[in-house]
Amino acid sequence: MLLISLSKVQRKIVESIRERRLQMELTQEGLSQRADVPLSTLRKFEQKGSISLDSLLKILSVVGGLEEIVDALKPKQQHFKSIDEVLKLEEKTTRKRGKRK
Protein backbone atom coordinates (compact mmCIF):
# COMPACT_ATOMS: atom_id res chain seq x y z
CA MET A 1 0.00 0.00 0.00
CA LEU A 2 1.37 3.40 -1.00
CA LEU A 3 1.08 6.25 1.46
CA ILE A 4 2.46 8.73 -1.06
CA SER A 5 1.59 9.15 -4.72
CA LEU A 6 4.05 8.08 -7.40
CA SER A 7 4.18 11.62 -8.78
CA LYS A 8 5.22 12.95 -5.34
CA VAL A 9 7.91 10.29 -5.08
CA GLN A 10 9.13 11.25 -8.54
CA ARG A 11 9.29 14.95 -7.58
CA LYS A 12 11.12 14.16 -4.33
CA ILE A 13 13.73 12.09 -6.20
CA VAL A 14 14.27 14.88 -8.74
CA GLU A 15 14.54 17.52 -6.00
CA SER A 16 16.98 15.41 -4.00
CA ILE A 17 19.26 14.76 -6.95
CA ARG A 18 19.13 18.42 -8.04
CA GLU A 19 20.00 19.48 -4.49
CA ARG A 20 22.94 17.05 -4.38
CA ARG A 21 24.15 18.38 -7.74
CA LEU A 22 24.00 21.97 -6.50
CA GLN A 23 25.77 21.08 -3.23
CA MET A 24 28.58 19.63 -5.32
CA GLU A 25 28.58 22.93 -7.27
CA LEU A 26 27.98 21.08 -10.52
CA THR A 27 26.14 22.54 -13.47
CA GLN A 28 23.81 20.35 -15.47
CA GLU A 29 26.51 20.21 -18.13
CA GLY A 30 29.12 19.14 -15.59
CA LEU A 31 26.97 16.39 -14.16
CA SER A 32 25.99 15.13 -17.60
CA GLN A 33 29.66 14.86 -18.56
CA ARG A 34 30.71 13.14 -15.32
CA ALA A 35 27.78 10.71 -15.42
CA ASP A 36 28.09 10.09 -19.17
CA VAL A 37 24.44 11.00 -19.62
CA PRO A 38 23.31 13.31 -22.44
CA LEU A 39 22.59 16.85 -21.28
CA SER A 40 19.13 16.69 -22.85
CA THR A 41 18.36 13.60 -20.74
CA LEU A 42 19.46 15.33 -17.53
CA ARG A 43 17.44 18.45 -18.37
CA LYS A 44 14.35 16.38 -19.15
CA PHE A 45 14.81 14.54 -15.85
CA GLU A 46 15.08 17.74 -13.81
CA GLN A 47 12.09 19.30 -15.60
CA LYS A 48 9.69 16.37 -16.01
CA GLY A 49 11.11 13.55 -13.90
CA SER A 50 11.45 11.08 -16.76
CA ILE A 51 14.64 9.10 -17.12
CA SER A 52 15.78 5.58 -17.85
CA LEU A 53 16.97 3.41 -15.00
CA ASP A 54 20.43 3.21 -16.56
CA SER A 55 20.77 7.00 -16.69
CA LEU A 56 19.41 7.41 -13.16
CA LEU A 57 21.97 4.95 -11.82
CA LYS A 58 24.79 6.75 -13.64
CA ILE A 59 23.69 10.06 -12.11
CA LEU A 60 23.42 8.53 -8.64
CA SER A 61 26.92 7.12 -8.98
CA VAL A 62 28.19 10.70 -9.32
CA VAL A 63 26.01 12.62 -6.85
CA GLY A 64 25.74 9.78 -4.34
CA GLY A 65 22.82 7.72 -3.18
CA LEU A 66 23.40 4.57 -5.19
CA GLU A 67 24.33 2.51 -2.12
CA GLU A 68 21.27 3.79 -0.24
CA ILE A 69 18.98 2.70 -3.08
CA VAL A 70 20.54 -0.78 -3.12
CA ASP A 71 20.21 -1.07 0.66
CA ALA A 72 16.60 0.15 0.62
CA LEU A 73 15.64 -2.56 -1.87
CA LYS A 74 17.05 -5.46 0.14
CA PRO A 75 14.38 -7.82 1.49
CA LYS A 76 13.49 -7.13 5.09
CA GLN A 77 14.55 -9.70 7.65
CA GLN A 78 11.75 -11.55 9.35
CA HIS A 79 11.38 -11.31 13.10
CA PHE A 80 10.08 -14.47 14.71
CA LYS A 81 7.96 -14.60 17.83
CA SER A 82 8.39 -18.29 18.48
CA ILE A 83 10.35 -21.36 17.41
CA ASP A 84 7.18 -22.64 15.73
CA GLU A 85 7.30 -19.73 13.27
CA VAL A 86 10.89 -20.62 12.41
CA LEU A 87 10.00 -24.25 11.83
CA LYS A 88 7.02 -23.34 9.63
CA LEU A 89 9.25 -21.12 7.53
CA GLU A 90 11.79 -23.93 7.05
CA GLU A 91 9.02 -26.24 5.81
CA LYS A 92 7.95 -23.84 3.07
CA THR A 93 9.78 -24.03 -0.23
CA THR A 94 10.92 -20.80 -1.76
CA ARG A 95 9.40 -20.07 -5.16
CA LYS A 96 11.89 -19.20 -7.85
CA ARG A 97 9.24 -17.83 -10.22
CA GLY A 98 6.05 -15.85 -10.01
CA LYS A 99 2.59 -17.32 -10.48
CA ARG A 100 1.06 -17.48 -13.92
CA LYS A 101 -2.09 -15.49 -14.48
Residue, then its C-alpha position, 0 to 999 in steps of 0.5 A: m500500500l502506497l502512502i504517497s503518490l508516485s508523482k510525489v515520489q518522482r518529484k522528491i527524487v528529482e529535487s533530492i538529486r538536483e539538491r545534491r548536484l548543486q551542493m557539489e557545485l555542478t552545473q547540469e553540463g558538468l553532471s551530464q559529462r561526469a555521469d556520461v548522460p546526455l545533457s538533454t536527458l538530464r534536463k528532461f529529468e530535472q524538468k519532467g522527472s522522466i529518465s531511464l533506470d540506466s541513466l538514473l543509476k549513472i547520475l546517482s553514482v556521481v552525486g551519491g545515493l546509489e548505495e542507499i537505493v541498493d540497501a533500501l531494496k534489500p528484502k526485510q529480515q523476518h522477526f520471529k515470535s516463536i520457534d514454531e514460526v521458524l519451523k514453519l518457515e523452514e518447511k515452506t519451499t521458496r518459489k523461484r518464479g512468479k505465479r502465472k495469471 
